Amino acid sequence: MTIYLDNAATTWPKPESVYLAMDNFARKSMANPGRSGHHMAKASEKILDDTRIALNRFFEGCSPDRWAFTLNGTDALNMAIKGVVDPGDHIITSDLEHNSVNRPLRALELSGNNSVTRISSDESGTVNPDAFLKAFTPQTKLVVLTHASNVLGTVQPIEAIAHLTRSKGALFLVDAAQTAGILPISLSKLPIDLLAFPGHKGLLGPTGTGNLYVGPRVKMRAWREGGTGGDSRTETQPRDFPYFLEGGTPNIMGIAGLLAGLKWITEKSQNIIHQQENDLAKRLSESIALLPGLRLLGHQNWDKKVATVSFTVEGLEPYEMGNILDSSFDIAIRPGLHCAPQIHLAQSTFPDGAIRASLGPFNSEGDIEALIIALRQVLGG
């Protein structure tokens, strides 16, 4: 059986309750929410409502109706960035970002209408809030920052940056792709205006799900227009949240799975899950650090990391190592640039990238031991 260590891309397997919830919905309730008055449509609407309530409770948001369902994390980030930025606005971000942030911002730059400042992380893979403070201009509209690097696993000081962003009157968008469901995020305690994440990673839902939280300070444009079910009279997209951002039929079966994943995490405790994952990641990093020619990326302070271990091997390209582990040992890891080329440039691992092992709630000590043994065999350590 495959040893799966690519949870930073998509968690697998899912809790059994996620599979059951999706199967049950597909067999009994697969109808359009809000479009009809029959019991199946009402059951679909209830799944959406229940999930918004659960998300709002989990992240301590201001209201369930501020949660818009999206296609994935990329969709949520594009909705946020392109929904609030106007011509002439300045944006601040970092070199840690995923291409879900890099590419929309670069497109705005190339349009000639917007300017972007990218704050460099230090050698350990962490940004300094003071650098953000110095980057503000009178035109700064938005600050975009990942909560944790998908390459290094390093957790960023979003609390300090959230407060300084609020003090400057700008909006703060957090990419929580690597932390939603893993690290506590309280929207009642932190001045985060926009929170974007996929459902298929730490929240243990299926692919094709995601969310964007839109705080009460945010004024934004609709990302797509279309049917909302509840209001068919207006010529333009209804302004009521969350339907303002939800044109078209949502992935209700996926959302049913997302709700089940969220319930599973709540029952198990995300703090306990995170500690178990990090204990295994720490053991992995400490063991492979002793292997010849191997370089670990990012700091190794596991109080400020998620369970991601990235490294390079002298004389062996990441994709070559990935193929060896997959074909000879049935171990799935992620080689390459991880859709985050700027941090690889900063870490001197561009253009080949690195080898990434990322753990999830269903990994075991046996999985870690198998990877350590495989690496020792390949490297002769």
Buried (B, 14 or more C-beta within 10 A) or exposed (E): EEBBBBBBBBBBEBBEBBBEBBEEBEEEBEBBBBBBEEEBBBBBBEBBEBBBBBBBEBBEBEBBBBBBBBBBBBBBBBBBBBBBBEEEBBBBBBBBBBBBBBBBBEEBEEEEEBBBBBBEBEEEBBBBBEBBBEBBEEEBBBBBBBBBBBBBBBBBBBBBBBBBBBEBEBBBBBBBBBBBBBBEBEBEEBBBBBBBBBBBBBBBBBBBBBBBBBBEEBEBEBBEEEBBBEEEEEEEBBEEBBBBBBBEBBBBBBBBBBBBBBBBBEEBEBEEBBEBBBBBBBBBBBBBEEBEEBBBBBBBEBEBBBBBBBBBBEEBBBEBBBEBBBEEBEBBBBBBBBBBBBBBEBBEBBEBBBBBBBBBBBBEEEBBBBBBEBBBEBBEB
